[in-house]
Structures are given as C-alpha cells and as structure tokens.
Amino acid sequence: MSPIRLPKAFSFLRRPVKKKQLTKRPFGKERELQKQVKEMVDKKREDTWKRKGTIERYSEIFESRLNSEPIDFLIKKENKNPEILIGGAARGEYIVPLRKELIERGLHPEIDVFNISPTNGTANQIIRRDLSIGQALETISSKPKEYSSQINKLKERFDLAIFASGAGMHTLYPAFNVFNAALMLKKGGRAYIEIPTQRFLEIQSIKNKETYPSSQVKRIQKQISEIDKVVLRMLSAYSKRDVSNEYEIKKLLRSKTRNGIFIRIERK
C-alpha cells in the first residue's frame, strides 16, 4: 500500500506527537460556518430548528430511510446498554418511540443529544445528557483546548450515532463532519450521517447561494464523490497510522432522496 499523503489542512500532524496528546490536537483547521448555522450560533435564528424533530421523524428516519438497520445493528450486539448519540435532534420528540422500541426488544439504551441549541421537547425527560453548548460541531472539534470537556464527552463514546439532516447537511464541509462522526465511535460502533446529494448542491447553489455559495460547490461535490477516501485519509492522518482496515465508510443508496444520502461508518 502506498504511503498516505497528508492533506494540507493536516500538515501539523507531520510533527511527532505522543499518543496521550491526541485528544488535545485540533481535528483540522477551523471551518467557516454555513450562513444559517452561523445565524443560529449568533442567536439571530434561535428558534428556527427547535420547531423540528417531531415524532413523525422516527418513522421517516429509522423505518423508511434507514430500513431499521440501526435498530437491528444494536439488537445483534451483545451490549444490552448501548450508548447512543442523536445529532441535530431539535425538539427530539422522535427519540421517545426510538427508546421505547429498543426497550421492548430487550435493551436499556443511554441516549445523549447534540444540537446547537438545547433540546426543548419531551425527550428531555428520557435523555441522559444534552451535550449542546451553542456551538457547531466544526467549531468544537477545531478548538480542542477551548472545548476539551465537550470533546471528551463525544470522542470514542458511542455504540451508535445518528446525524439525520444535521451536521452533515448544514455545513460547507460534509466530509469533515463525517470524519468527526467517525471519531465518536467505540470499537464495534456505527454512525449514520446524512450529507447532501450532488443534485441538491447544484439546485441550492442556484436558488440559495447563501446556503451553498457557488465558489464552494465544486469542492464539496468532489469530496462527496470520494467521501470514503477523503474521510479515511483524515482518520489516518489524525491517528498517525493507516486505519483503512479499522473503518468502513459506505454510501447507503437506498436512503437517497432528492436532498440527502446517508453515509454509514463502521468502526471495526
């Protein structure tokens, strides 16, 4: 296998780094936030996404688009107390039927949520922790000293992580957030993160240039077309070794809609 070439954003990784310092290094340079995300962080659109995350999302995400795959995955694992992260949960009402389904099938899940603004729905009564601190995932992962506590609560913590129409869609750097989702997994864990389709990017760059500026679209499309290779390079650069045998990254074509497609990450 040919040596892995580090992308320019990860050039600092060429310097020798002790293993114990890994959690203190940036996950890469700080990324520019998508306009609507920045407005939420700046409190200009504080309530925009709190209205979403209704109970209907359970059927849409887990039964229809993912064909119950995440639930079947957890059932087959021997761990009866899986730790789960739901990203972009908004009101989080659909977490209630998710937890009920898992309990009925013999599991006792511990569920955390991660949003920009805290979850304010009925899920507050059943989630373990709300890890929302008013910042986007790109910002937290790029500033390890400032957000070390939050990173320690996310990194290598979860058996299952789900980001539906969240960090992978509302970003100018979907590959970077697929990489971030992979870092949240324990060994044997899985993540599902939705990213935009090529067609959706083209349409949005014409209809709403503030969401995906035309100057960014070609770069994003190229990353999406090679998402597995790009993310594996990031993971290998970050880990200071070839991890291509430790992670599997795959597009789930059956989950495709006009807007987004799910990426499945499996840590072996």
Secondary structure, DSSP 8 states (H G I E B T S, - for coil): -------GGGGGGGS---GGGGGGS-SSS-----HHHHHHHTTTTTTTTTT---THHHIIIIIIISTTHHHHHHHHSS-SS-EEEEET-TT-TTHHHHHHHHHHTT---EEEEE-SS---SGGGGT-SEE---S--HHHHHH-TTTTHHHHHHHTT-EEEEEESSSTTTSSS-HHHHHHHHHHTEEEEEEEEEEEE-HHHHHHHHHH-TTTS-HHHHHHHHHHHHTHHHHHHHHHHHHHTS--TTTEEEEEEGGG--SSEEEEEEEE-
